[in-house]
Every structure is written in C-alpha cells, then in structure tokens.
C-alpha cells in the first residue's frame, strides 16, 4: 500500500496517558487501535543532507506493520506542522533496513513509544507515551484538527509543532545532558 499526501498535525501535552484517554473519550473519540509498542528509525546519508534540509526517511514498526516514510517540508508559515508525506507498507522491516544500509543510508536516530489511536471529529488522534512525556497527536484537515483540539480543551497556544527529536533535544538541554536515541 502506498499513500502520498500533505500531513497536517499538532501535538498536545498531557500529564498522563489516563488523562489523555479520559479527555478523548469524553470528547467522543472512538478507539481504533489498542496501545502497542512502536519503534522508529530515521535514516540519512553520511553528510546528513536529509536532516539539513528538513526532510526525513523513517522506517516504523507498529502493531505488526512496517512502513517506510519520506517527509519533506511544505514552504510557508503554518499554524500546524505541515509536511509532504509519502508512505509505503513494507512486508519485511529487516529486508528494508538491509536495502537502506546497502545503498548508503545510515541510522541516525531511533525513537520508541507506546501508541494507541482513536478517531475524533474526523481526525486521527494518537496517544503517544514517550520517554519525555505523553502527547496526543491530532492529524487531519486543518479545520478538523482545530475542532478536535478545542474539544480536548486546547487552544492554538497549546499546539506543539516540534518533532519528538526536537522535543527530546530541548528536554536534554534543559537537564544538561546529551540527547541520544529516545528509547523506552
């Protein structure tokens, strides 16, 4: 399966997974996928041209499915995090990793989390439990993301557009430590 689209998302911080799920259910969210472990590896070439240009090549395994994703920035100012996104379900993550390594890509960052997904007001709402906190990612059409965020009690000042890597680096800097991989 291949998909290409313009990704539009925000993150909202929550004190705990229980708080996030309670707020989602109270707002009318419907469970789609139960809490499962997710493992992500970002790849780049030795001189990091993807990272330097804001692009991303990721191999993700979640719920028994592996997906190769390429993301690229969308020019302009945006209230949400907006990226061009192409995804391909891959039947064998180990083979895909071997292909990437064989053509010169290197793993440059790995992050793990537990994720449960819901549908809320036309958007995908994912509860992500990470080593740096709990977040709900809302992804969909801009107006629907705004509506879902409002239903959760959030306003645009609460919107987080940063990546998990950016959030981890900020957290590590505040604690005076180096940011490595974000593993659970």
Secondary structure, 3 states (H helix, E strand, C coil): CEEEEEEEEEEEEECCHHHHHHHHHHCCCEEEEEEEEEEEEEEECCCCHHHHCCCEEEEEEECCEEEEEEEEECCCCCCCEEEEEEEEEECCHHHHHHHHHHCCCEEEEEEEEEEEEEEECCEEEEEEEECCEEEEEEECCHHHHHHHHHHCCCCHHHCECCCHHHHHHHHHHHHCCCCCCECC
